[in-house]
């Protein structure tokens, strides 16, 4: 009985295979072709990124890279951007009517003043080097120690800080309300007119417009394999191989995490003369584990923003890379490698308002 039952099941299964299998194969062919085409396109695209440097073959793929290009399209209210631009350059925001946001964040010099320490109201010297304002809207926190969680909060802090503008909102609002221009401009945009929140909102909106897309590396990431040279591709390969990209990645090539300065060595003891600003995020949280921890800075437009680090101690990119390699990676890089990485970093300089920085 079981023998005949088994024979019957085998015959039924054979019939099913004869009917179903050809149909399944026919349905699968289009998907197989698509899969093959996708693989070929991806493979060919990756193969097209091969560069030869000093007889060494370097393959750099633009597929799923840790660094992403800046979107050149912004959705910001133009009227707010224009008002924020005016306020950003307005010295009346400072107590002495002598310092504006642009005094330290000069848009013609990479968004910085290129000083070791900025000079604020009454000649007071800042405690840390001024970071660039360009692409600051991509940062997950503002300031070296990340004390501000938004651009608006940063505006509020900078205006009242003794070492920058040393002003107050009562003083600023009084000045702006006496200006027919500002009274009219604010009334057109904000129902409640000139307030501290609205001033901060306008400036922060303008700062979010300060993006620098279309760097040569952005173009490379979008598929233009000739946008950067073979040596620059080799620099990018080494940038990734040595681990720089573990902190400097994303759209802003940094600005999206905190990291201790001195993972593989005691930078501050070696440098000496430790200041309160050197404590980094510890000054915000009071936690021992946050001592010497800082927000990782962006590397976009980095060739324009010397000196480097929160203390402005590195005058050149050569010095900065060597210090990072020693204290963050525990390595001593050759001059050749440093030169290659610098070549890559030059490709990160973008455009502002359609013009190269």
C-alpha positions in Angstrom: 0.0 0.0 0.0 2.7 2.4 1.0 4.6 1.5 -2.3 1.7 2.5 -4.5 1.1 5.6 -2.5 4.7 6.7 -2.9 4.6 6.0 -6.7 1.4 8.2 -6.9 3.1 11.0 -5.0 6.1 10.9 -7.3 4.0 11.1 -10.4 2.1 14.1 -9.0 5.3 15.9 -8.0 6.8 15.2 -11.5 3.7 16.8 -13.1 4.0 19.9 -10.9 7.7 20.3 -11.8 6.9 20.0 -15.5 4.2 22.7 -15.3 5.7 25.1 -12.7 9.4 25.0 -13.4 9.3 26.5 -16.9 6.9 29.2 -15.7 9.2 30.1 -12.8 12.2 30.3 -15.1 10.4 32.5 -17.6 9.3 34.9 -14.8 12.8 35.0 -13.3 14.6 36.0 -16.5 13.8 39.7 -16.4 14.9 39.9 -12.8 18.1 38.0 -13.5 18.9 40.4 -16.4 18.2 43.4 -14.1 20.4 42.0 -11.4 23.2 41.3 -13.8 22.9 44.7 -15.3 23.0 46.3 -11.9 26.1 44.3 -11.0 27.8 45.2 -14.2 27.1 48.9 -13.8 28.3 48.9 -10.2 31.4 46.8 -11.1 32.2 49.0 -14.1 31.7 52.1 -12.0 34.0 50.9 -9.4 36.6 49.8 -11.9 36.5 53.3 -13.5 37.8 54.8 -10.3 41.2 53.1 -10.6 44.1 55.5 -10.5 47.8 54.7 -10.9 50.2 56.6 -8.7 54.0 55.8 -8.7 53.2 52.5 -10.4 50.8 51.6 -7.6 47.2 50.9 -8.4 44.7 52.6 -6.2 41.0 51.8 -6.4 38.6 54.4 -5.0 35.0 53.6 -5.2 32.3 56.3 -5.2 29.7 53.8 -4.2 28.6 54.1 -0.5 31.5 56.3 0.4 31.8 57.5 4.1 31.9 61.1 2.8 28.8 62.4 1.1 28.4 65.4 -1.2 26.6 68.6 -0.2 23.2 69.1 -1.7 23.3 72.4 -3.6 19.6 73.0 -3.2 18.5 74.8 -0.1 14.9 75.4 1.1 15.2 78.6 3.1 13.0 81.7 3.2 14.9 84.3 1.1 13.5 87.2 3.2 14.9 85.6 6.4 18.2 84.9 4.8 18.5 88.5 3.6 17.6 89.9 7.0 20.0 87.4 8.7 22.8 88.5 6.3 22.3 92.1 7.3 22.3 91.2 11.0 25.3 89.0 10.6 27.3 92.0 9.5 25.7 94.4 12.0 28.2 95.8 14.6 25.3 97.2 16.6 24.8 93.7 18.0 28.0 94.3 20.1 28.0 96.5 23.2 30.5 98.9 21.7 29.0 98.9 18.1 32.4 97.7 16.8 32.1 93.9 16.5 29.8 91.9 14.2 29.5 88.1 13.6 31.5 88.7 10.4 34.4 90.2 12.4 35.4 86.7 13.5 33.6 84.7 10.8 34.8 86.5 7.7 33.1 85.1 4.7 36.0 86.2 2.4 38.6 84.2 4.3 37.0 80.8 4.7 34.5 81.8 7.4 37.2 82.5 10.0 39.5 85.4 10.9 42.7 83.3 10.6 43.9 84.4 14.0 45.0 82.0 16.8 42.5 83.7 19.0 39.8 86.1 17.9 39.6 89.6 19.5 36.3 90.7 20.8 34.8 93.8 22.4 37.4 96.0 24.2 40.2 93.9 22.9 39.3 90.8 24.9 41.0 87.8 23.4 38.9 84.6 23.0 39.7 81.4 24.8 39.6 79.3 21.7 40.3 79.5 18.0 37.3 80.5 15.9 35.8 77.6 13.8 34.4 78.3 10.3 30.8 79.4 10.0 30.6 77.8 6.5 28.5 74.6 6.6 27.9 75.1 10.3 24.3 74.1 9.8 25.5 70.5 9.2 27.1 70.3 12.7 25.3 68.3 15.3 26.5 70.8 18.0 28.0 74.2 17.9 31.3 75.4 19.4 34.3 73.3 20.2 32.9 71.9 23.3 29.4 71.4 21.9 27.8 73.7 24.5 25.1 74.9 22.0 22.7 72.4 20.5 21.5 74.8 17.7 22.7 77.8 15.7 20.0 79.9 17.4 21.5 79.0 20.8 25.0 79.8 19.5 23.8 83.2 18.4 22.3 83.9 21.8 25.6 82.8 23.5 27.9 84.8 21.2 25.9 88.0 21.6 26.1 87.9 25.4 29.5 86.4 25.9 32.1 88.8 27.4 34.9 87.7 25.1 32.8 88.3 21.9 30.1 90.9 21.8 29.5 91.5 25.5 25.9 92.8 24.9 22.4 92.0 26.1 19.1 91.4 24.4 17.6 94.5 26.0 20.4 96.6 24.6 20.2 95.1 21.1 16.4 95.2 20.8 16.5 98.8 21.8 19.0 99.6 19.1 17.2 97.7 16.4 13.8 99.2 17.2 15.3 102.7 16.7 16.2 101.7 13.2 13.4 102.3 10.6 15.0 99.7 8.4 14.9 96.9 11.0 11.5 97.9 12.3 10.1 97.5 8.8 12.1 94.4 7.8 11.1 92.5 11.0 7.4 93.5 10.7 7.3 92.0 7.2 8.6 88.6 8.4 7.6 88.2 12.0 4.2 89.0 13.5 5.7 90.0 16.8 8.4 92.1 15.2 11.8 92.6 16.8 12.4 90.0 19.6 15.5 88.1 20.7 14.1 84.9 19.3 13.5 86.5 15.9 16.9 88.1 15.7 18.5 84.7 16.5 16.2 82.9 14.0 17.1 85.3 11.2 20.9 85.1 11.8 20.7 81.3 12.2 18.7 81.0 8.9 21.4 83.0 7.1 24.1 80.8 8.6 22.3 77.7 7.3 22.5 79.2 3.9 26.3 79.3 4.2 26.9 76.0 2.5 29.8 75.3 0.1 28.7 72.7 -2.4 30.3 71.6 -5.7 33.8 71.0 -4.4 35.9 68.9 -6.8 35.5 66.0 -4.4 31.7 66.4 -4.4 31.8 66.2 -8.2 33.9 63.1 -7.9 31.4 61.5 -5.5 28.7 62.3 -8.0 30.4 60.3 -10.7 32.9 62.7 -12.4 35.9 60.5 -12.2 38.1 63.2 -13.7 37.2 65.8 -11.1 40.2 64.9 -8.9 43.7 63.8 -9.9 45.3 60.4 -9.4 47.4 61.8 -6.6 44.3 63.2 -4.9 42.6 59.8 -5.1 45.6 58.2 -3.6 45.4 60.8 -0.8 41.8 59.9 -0.2 42.7 56.2 -0.1 45.3 56.8 2.6 42.9 59.1 4.4 40.6 56.1 4.8 43.3 53.5 5.2 45.0 55.2 8.2 41.7 55.8 9.9 41.2 59.6 9.5 37.7 58.9 8.1 36.6 57.3 11.3 36.0 60.8 12.7 35.9 62.9 9.6 33.0 61.6 7.5 29.5 62.4 6.5 28.4 65.5 4.6 30.5 67.9 6.6 33.5 65.6 6.8 33.3 66.0 10.5 31.0 68.0 12.9 28.9 65.0 13.8 30.5 63.5 16.9 32.7 64.2 19.9 36.2 62.7 20.3 39.0 62.9 22.9 42.0 64.9 21.8 44.8 62.6 22.7 43.6 59.0 22.4 47.0 57.5 21.8 49.1 60.1 23.7 48.8 63.0 26.1 48.8 66.0 23.7 48.1 68.5 26.4 51.0 67.4 28.7 53.3 67.4 25.8 52.2 70.9 24.7 52.1 72.3 28.2 50.4 75.4 29.6 47.0 73.8 29.9 44.1 76.2 30.0 40.4 75.9 31.0 39.5 75.8 27.3 41.6 72.7 26.9 39.2 70.8 29.1 36.7 70.8 26.2 33.3 69.2 26.9 34.2 68.8 30.5 33.4 72.5 30.9 29.8 71.7 29.8 29.0 68.4 31.5 31.4 68.3 34.5 32.0 64.6 33.7 35.6 63.3 34.1 35.3 61.3 30.9 34.6 64.4 28.9 37.9 66.0 29.8 39.8 66.9 26.6 36.8 65.9 24.5 35.8 68.1 21.6 33.5 68.2 18.7 35.3 66.9 15.6 35.7 69.9 13.3 34.7 69.9 9.6 37.5 69.4 7.0 35.6 71.2 4.3 37.5 74.2 3.0 40.3 73.3 5.5 43.0 74.8 3.3 41.5 78.2 4.0 41.1 78.1 7.7 44.5 77.9 9.4 45.6 77.9 12.1 44.1 74.6 13.3 42.7 73.0 16.4 40.8 74.6 19.3 44.0 76.2 20.5 45.2 77.3 17.1 48.5 75.6 17.7 49.0 74.1 14.2 50.0 76.7 11.7 50.0 74.4 8.7 48.2 71.3 7.5 51.4 69.4 7.6 51.7 70.1 11.3 48.0 69.4 11.9 48.1 66.0 10.1 51.3 64.9 11.9 49.8 65.8 15.3 46.6 64.0 14.5 48.4 60.9 13.4 50.5 60.8 16.5 47.9 61.6 19.2 44.8 60.2 17.6 46.1 57.2 15.6 49.4 56.4 17.3 51.3 56.6 14.1 54.1 58.6 12.5 53.2 59.3 8.9 55.8 59.7 6.2 56.2 63.0 4.5 54.9 61.3 1.3 51.7 60.2 3.0 51.1 63.6 4.6 51.6 65.3 1.2 49.1 62.9 -0.4 46.5 63.5 2.3 47.0 67.3 1.8 46.4 66.9 -1.9 43.1 65.1 -1.1 42.1 67.9 1.4 42.5 70.5 -1.3 39.6 68.9 -3.2 37.2 69.7 -0.3 37.2 73.5 -1.1 33.7 74.3 -2.4 31.8 77.2 -3.8 29.7 79.9 -2.1 27.0 81.6 -4.1 28.3 79.9 -7.2 31.8 81.1 -6.9 34.9 79.2 -5.7 36.0 80.1 -2.2 
